[in-house]
Amino acid sequence: MRGYNKVILMGNLTRDPALKYLPSQTAVVEFGLAMNRKWKSQDGQDREEVCFVDCSAFGKTAETINQYFTKGKPIFIEGRLKYDSWEDKQGGGKRSKMTVVIETFSFIGGPADGGGGGAGASGGPSYDNTDTGGGVPPQGRPTNRPPARPAPGAPPQRPAPEQPFGEEQQFKEDDIPF
């Protein structure tokens, strides 16, 4: 049976992204992410816990995260879990680590709240490692891919109106995925 590996998280960066390049010249960025959870205990006390997760991204996604995010900024990510294990060179023991490999991300918060410059709750521009479309991204920066062409005989499509970068978008509660 085929497995399913999907992670969706929203939190704040715990450290500045660290950009590196593989020998193949592929960009890799690594950073920590913190998510808070608040609840009331059975005795009525307010409780809070924080979950820390290491994250990594590759390619254009890595370069964009490195450019626009710093410690403390909020981010919404989707990706997959990756398990790494290795031999510790100093102690000789076996070590392991679970990491989230980011496939897509979105800016959250606005420029005033310290967000990455995007729109409201997960409604900001989103970047996808698996994007196969072409044309112009939401901020109007051209890509190196030609625009997608409609199938022969298909009715003409009108372009969707673009929302200027940084303006708030209105969402219904059902639109938010959590």
N, C-alpha and C positions, 0 to 999 in steps of 0.2 A: 504494500500500500504506500502511496506517495504521501509525504508529510506536508505540513503547512507551517511556515515560519514567518510570522508577521508581528512587528512591534510598532505600537503607536504611543508616543510620549510627548508631553509638553512640560517644559521646565526651564530653568535658568542655567547658563554656563557657569561652572565652578572655577574655570581658569580660561585664560586666553587660548584660542585655537593655536595649535602648533603645526605649521605647514612644512611638509618634507616632500621630496621627490624620489620616486623609485628609480632604479637604474634604467627603466624603460621610459623615463621622463613623465610618468603619470603622477599627478599631484595627489598627496594624501594629507588629510588634516585629522588631528586627534584632539579631543577635548572631553571634559567631564560635564555631566548634566545632573542637576539636583531637582527632585520632585518632592513637594511637601504634601503631607496628608494630615488633615485635622479631623478629630472626632471627640465625642464625649464618652468617657468611661462609664461603667455601670454605677459608680459612686458619684457621677455628675461632674467630674473633673474634666476640664478641657485638656486634651492630649494632642500631641503632634509628633510625627515621625518624618524623617527625611530619607529618601532613597537616592543613592549616588550610583550613576552608571557611566562607564566609559563609552565613548562614541567615536566612530571614524567615518570618513567619507572619502571618495575618490574622484578624480577628474575635475570637471568644471564645477561640480557641486562643492568639492573641497576648496577650490580657489574662491568661490563666492562666499562660503562660510567664513573663510579666513579674512576676506576683505571687509565684510559687514558686521561681524559679531565680535564681541569682547566679553570678558568676564562679567557676569551679572545680567547679560541680555537674555530675554526670553526667546525660545524657539519651539516650534512644533515640528516633530520629526516622524517619519515612517521609515521602517527598515526591517532588518532581520537580525537574529542573534547569531553570533559566531563564537565558537569555543576554540581557544588556542591552548596548547600545552607544550612545555619545554623543560629541559633539564637545567637546573640552576647551576651556573658555573662556579659560584663561590661555595655554596653549601652542598652541591651534588644532589639535592633532592628534586623531586618532580614538582613543577609549578604549573598553574593553569589560571585562565582568566576568561570571562565571558564579556563580549563587546557587542554593542549595537552597530551594525554597518548601515549607514544612512542611505536610503534609496531616493527619498524625496524629503523636502523640508519646506516650511513656510515661515515668513516673518510674522510675528504677532506683536500686538501693542503698537502704539504710534510713536513718532519721534519724541513727543513730550513725555511718554512714560518710559523712555529708555529702550523701547523696542527697536528692532533692527531696521526701522524706517518703513515698515509695512503697514497694512491696514488692520482692522479689528480682528478679534479672536479667530485665528487660523484663516482669516479671509485675505491675508496679504498675498503678495506674489509667491508662487510656489515653484520650486525647482526640482526637476525630476531627472535622475540618472538614466531612466529608461525612455525618455521622451523621443519619439520618432517623428513628430510633426516638424514643420518648418515655418519660416516666416519670421515674424517679429514677436519677441517676448513681451509681457505686460508693460515693461518700462520703456519700450520703444527701441531697445538695442537690437540691431540686426544680428541674425545668426549666420553661420556659414552654410546653411542649408536652404535650398530653394523652397518657396511656398508650395504646399500640397495642392495638387490640381484635382478638380472634381472629376468623377467618372463620366465617360461619354454619355450624353443624354440626360444627365442629372440636372435638376433645376438649379439655377444660379443661387449661390448662397450670399447673403449679405453679411458683412463682417459684424461681429458683436461690438457694441460700443465699449470702448476701453475706459476704465476708471483711472484717473490720474494717480500716480504713485503717491502714497501717503494719505489719501483721503479715506475717511471712515466709510465702511460699507455696513448696511443694515442687515442683520440676520435674524431669522426666527429661531426659537429654541430647538426646533427639529433639525435645523441645518448643521448644528454643531455635533461632531461625531462622538462626543463623550458626555 
